[in-house]
Amino acid sequence: MNIRGTYNVYEAARIHGVKRVIFANSGGTMLGYKLESP
């Protein structure tokens, strides 16, 4: 999801009185994790 999509989710949550948004990401599943930090 890009910046615009993230903004749309948070804005819709705000308008509808949602207090929390849970963000889940599958990037690590698809791309894996490096053993060392950059």
MARBAKOL-190984 format. One record per atom (N, C-alpha, C): residue number from 1; x, y, z; chain. Coordinates in steps of 0.001 Angstrom, whole numbers, plus 500000, padded with zeros to 6 digits. Example, Ala and Ser with C-alpha at 12.3 -4.5 7.8 and 13.67 -1.06 7.14 Angstrom:
// residues 2
seq u v w mol
1 513190 494310 507800 A;
1 512300 495500 507800 A;
1 513200 496700 507800 A;
2 512850 497750 507080 A;
2 513670 498940 507140 A;
2 512900 500030 507870 A;
//
This chain:
// residues 38
seq u v w mol
1 500855 498844 500000 A;
1 500000 500000 500000 A;
1 500909 501229 500000 A;
2 500532 502219 499246 A;
2 501347 503430 499148 A;
2 500876 504505 500133 A;
3 501499 505645 500076 A;
3 501171 506733 501005 A;
3 499723 507176 500849 A;
4 499263 507282 499620 A;
4 497886 507721 499381 A;
4 496887 506711 499944 A;
5 497148 505443 499759 A;
5 496270 504403 500293 A;
5 496232 504418 501811 A;
6 497392 504608 502428 A;
6 497471 504691 503887 A;
6 496675 505888 504387 A;
7 496835 507014 503726 A;
7 496079 508212 504091 A;
7 494578 507939 504000 A;
8 494137 507306 502919 A;
8 492710 507023 502738 A;
8 492164 506140 503854 A;
9 492941 505139 504263 A;
9 492509 504256 505353 A;
9 492357 505047 506645 A;
10 493362 505849 506988 A;
10 493300 506625 508229 A;
10 492202 507683 508187 A;
11 492005 508292 507057 A;
11 490953 509310 506930 A;
11 489573 508678 507072 A;
12 489358 507535 506441 A;
12 488075 506840 506579 A;
12 487846 506416 508024 A;
13 488901 505943 508685 A;
13 488791 505559 510094 A;
13 488416 506768 510944 A;
14 489038 507897 510685 A;
14 488739 509119 511440 A;
14 487284 509542 511246 A;
15 486824 509543 510010 A;
15 485457 509967 509695 A;
15 484431 509075 510385 A;
16 484731 507789 510471 A;
16 483781 506831 511039 A;
16 484008 506556 512526 A;
17 484902 507318 513137 A;
17 485101 507205 514576 A;
17 485895 505989 515028 A;
18 486635 505404 514115 A;
18 487461 504244 514468 A;
18 488663 504737 515261 A;
19 488925 504099 516401 A;
19 490007 504564 517269 A;
19 491330 503862 517002 A;
20 491281 502681 516402 A;
20 492519 501939 516145 A;
20 492487 501316 514765 A;
21 493638 501318 514131 A;
21 493811 500650 512844 A;
21 494943 499647 513020 A;
22 494700 498410 512643 A;
22 495731 497377 512739 A;
22 496387 497235 511377 A;
23 497700 497368 511374 A;
23 498462 497260 510136 A;
23 499175 495915 510114 A;
24 498953 495139 509082 A;
24 499640 493857 508912 A;
24 500350 493880 507567 A;
25 501527 493321 507516 A;
25 502340 493375 506313 A;
25 502900 491996 506010 A;
26 502856 491602 504752 A;
26 503389 490299 504358 A;
26 504710 490425 503607 A;
27 505312 491597 503610 A;
27 506558 491813 502874 A;
27 507664 490860 503277 A;
28 507801 490599 504565 A;
28 508827 489667 505031 A;
28 508564 488250 504555 A;
29 507306 487902 504423 A;
29 506949 486573 503948 A;
29 507312 486414 502477 A;
30 507066 487433 501707 A;
30 507326 487368 500270 A;
30 508807 487524 499938 A;
31 509490 488416 500638 A;
31 510868 488746 500289 A;
31 511896 488150 501236 A;
32 511472 487704 502391 A;
32 512399 487161 503375 A;
32 513081 488268 504156 A;
33 513859 487875 505141 A;
33 514585 488817 505986 A;
33 516073 488575 505845 A;
34 516835 489643 505859 A;
34 518287 489532 505845 A;
34 518760 489163 507244 A;
35 519861 488460 507330 A;
35 520408 488093 508630 A;
35 521039 489281 509334 A;
36 521517 490260 508566 A;
36 522165 491433 509137 A;
36 521390 492687 508768 A;
37 521384 493647 509671 A;
37 520755 494933 509384 A;
37 521644 495737 508454 A;
38 521049 496584 507611 A;
38 521874 497393 506701 A;
38 522688 498434 507439 A;
//
